Amino acid sequence: MSAAGQDQSTLFRGDEGELRLKDAKSVRGTPAKAMPAFILGEELADLAEADPRIVVATADLANSSRTRDFANSHPERFIDFGIAERNMITAAAGMASCGLVPYVATFASFAGILAAEAIKTDCAYPRMPVRIIAHHSGISMGFYGTSHHATEDLGMMRTIADLTVVCAADANQLRAILRASVDHPGAMYIRLGRGRDAEVYSEVPQDFAFGKATMLRDGTDLTIIATGSQVHAAVVAAGRVAETGVTVRVLDMHTIKPLDEAAIRAAARETGAILAVEEHNVVGGLGSAVAEVLVDEDRLPFRRHGILDEFSLIGPPAALYAHYRLDADGVTAVAKELLKIAD
Amino acid sequence: MAEPEQFDRRNLSEAYLAERAKFIRLETLRLTRIAGAGHYSSTFSAAELFAALYYGHLRLDPKNPNWEDRDRFVLSKGHAAIGLYPILADLGFYPPSKLDDFTRLGSAFGDHPDMKKIPGIDFSSGSLGHGLSIALGMALAGRLTGRDYRAYCMLGDGELNEGQIWEAAMAAGHFQLQGLVGIVDRNQLSIDGPTEKVMSVEPLADRFTAFGWEVHRIDGHDLSAVMATLSALKPAGVGKPQMIIADTVKGRGVKYMELSLDWHVGNLVGADYDDAWAEIEGGLQPFVREDA
């Protein structure tokens, strides 16, 4: 188990050597080392160079989201709405109706939960191309506590028709998501961590497509289906579980909606067990979404792993990830329990 | 900027606008009967405002509903759409026959307007408290894209209880969006009673003034006052957002409905329907408060 108080990025650094990606290709020669929230403003600024429709907004969190980097290069297309998230998201819908493509960023707890109705009524229902950037999701706000944790947002967003819901595993995947999002029809909820996620993709994945899961590793005894921050933990855990002699498939289910049901069905038929892992309540999120697909399939060992329907404790993020078994050690342990592999 | 050919405003007169306001009220009655229910009294309070805006003021082109330079109009009190649909048909956005199956299964026309289904509706609405933020975004987009349209938003007075209205009001003042025009249909009642008893909104002019708006308070049934105020609006640009508080009477035009809590939504049958129709046909009579 990792030490309480250890920074998450430090925690994961020693594990990076275990990652293997066969098909990742560089796009536009982007360096791979930056971390998600930290590249947000910079990548949007690049995209805005080529596309005058792009505008960026925040609700008094320009530094937390690094949208400050966009503001510095495109001040005329950057809007700070102050601490008024619903107004920001609804106004973005108004802008979108006039031909703009707004990217609006705030903490996930205020985007996906406080402003959920604005996302439903003003963005998804009229199919406005608003991109809601929900950063610092899950329990990544650590000791800021329950008010700042977002372990319900995927469940709420997932029930909204015509909304694309996607989670970034790392900086390179976020770049791919942002590039693919510009001309994607309809509204989109893009869920990020706190900008310190360990690298999963060594380069910007060129084959990224919404609704198409990425297989990061193949195997037949177990499939770990993970999203967002948990993809890295899943990859590391898969490597450790494989040391016991079994083989493990890992699916990066970056898009929660529309869900890649075919990849889930294939996993159910081709592998012996399924473990869904998310930094979110197991009620309503990725695990629930996977269960909804599996209910049509022959029964196989299946487990949802995440926050077990409780308000999370406070603590430094790394300590929380360890406590909830949402780090590589924890996911490894849960996977072994599912496969009945003794430690 | 050159305007495309628009509907004929050459013979525009106050009498013509009064006739259109009557048309709006009668159509509201007809559509209420098709639906079996409708928000007639909230439409009656806004009939003169609708008539002045759509027949006498807004820059729009029914043949090109998506014209990028058109004025935007957001009906934040979406439940008054029953009064707006007939206007859009009358102006030529769609054939009037489209309204014959109002609210029936599969109809584009429900109690609240859907921009994806109805030409001329600039944004979907229904959930109160959103519209001013939408229009704020439209005005911001106008500034960013260098277009000189105005973004109008018609608000209910009870709706002003919603907190998001004041988020938008604050932002509009901060961003100095002169091209944003709010119109409050101050018809004095929300569902549970007089606004000042349910949750008071006054002093309304002072409140918007304090948020950085230029405020005009007028009689919303006085067509000459409404037209004069609309005509005097400042163009889109940097300056105070503009708010018209239109003092109106909920249910105006049908005596038994005026400021009555019994007639917010529902069907009208028999003598109620016939009496309302006849009274509207006769034209607006002076309003007399019951307690006067």
Contacts between the chains, C-beta under 8 A, distances in Angstrom:
chain1	res1	chain2	res2	distance
A	55	B	144	6.5
A	76	B	144	7.3
A	77	B	144	6.6
A	79	B	140	6.8
A	81	B	167	8.0
A	81	B	171	6.1
A	82	B	170	7.4
A	82	B	171	7.2
A	82	B	174	7.6
A	84	B	164	7.9
A	84	B	167	3.9
A	84	B	170	7.2
A	84	B	171	6.8
A	86	B	133	7.2
A	86	B	164	5.0
A	86	B	167	6.6
A	87	B	133	4.7
A	87	B	136	7.4
A	87	B	164	5.8
A	87	B	167	3.6
A	87	B	168	5.2
A	87	B	171	5.9
A	90	B	130	5.2
A	90	B	133	3.6
A	90	B	134	5.8
A	90	B	137	7.0
A	90	B	164	7.0
A	90	B	168	7.8
A	91	B	133	4.8
A	91	B	134	7.1
A	91	B	136	4.8
A	91	B	137	3.5
A	91	B	140	6.6
A	91	B	168	7.2
A	91	B	171	7.1
A	92	B	137	6.1
A	93	B	123	7.6
A	93	B	134	6.2
A	93	B	137	6.4
A	94	B	74	7.7
A	94	B	123	6.9
A	94	B	133	6.7
A	94	B	134	4.0
A	94	B	135	6.3
A	94	B	136	6.3
A	94	B	137	2.4
A	94	B	138	4.5
A	94	B	139	8.0
A	94	B	140	7.5
A	94	B	141	6.9
A	94	B	151	7.6
A	95	B	137	4.1
A	95	B	138	7.1
A	95	B	140	5.8
A	95	B	141	4.3
A	95	B	144	7.6
A	96	B	137	7.6
A	97	B	72	7.9
A	97	B	115	7.5
A	97	B	122	6.9
A	97	B	123	5.8
A	97	B	134	7.5
A	97	B	137	7.5
A	97	B	138	6.5
A	97	B	141	7.8
A	98	B	68	7.8
A	98	B	72	7.5
A	98	B	137	7.6
A	98	B	138	5.4
A	98	B	141	3.6
A	98	B	142	6.8
A	98	B	145	6.9
A	99	B	68	7.1
A	99	B	141	7.0
A	99	B	145	6.8
A	100	B	141	5.3
A	100	B	144	6.7
A	100	B	145	7.4
A	102	B	137	8.0
A	117	B	127	6.6
A	118	B	130	6.9
A	118	B	133	7.9
A	118	B	164	8.0
A	121	B	124	7.6
A	121	B	126	7.4
A	121	B	127	4.9
A	121	B	130	6.4
A	122	B	124	7.9
A	122	B	130	5.8
A	122	B	133	7.8
A	122	B	134	6.6
A	125	B	124	6.1
A	126	B	114	7.8
A	126	B	115	5.4
A	126	B	116	5.9
A	126	B	123	6.8
A	126	B	124	4.7
A	127	B	116	6.6
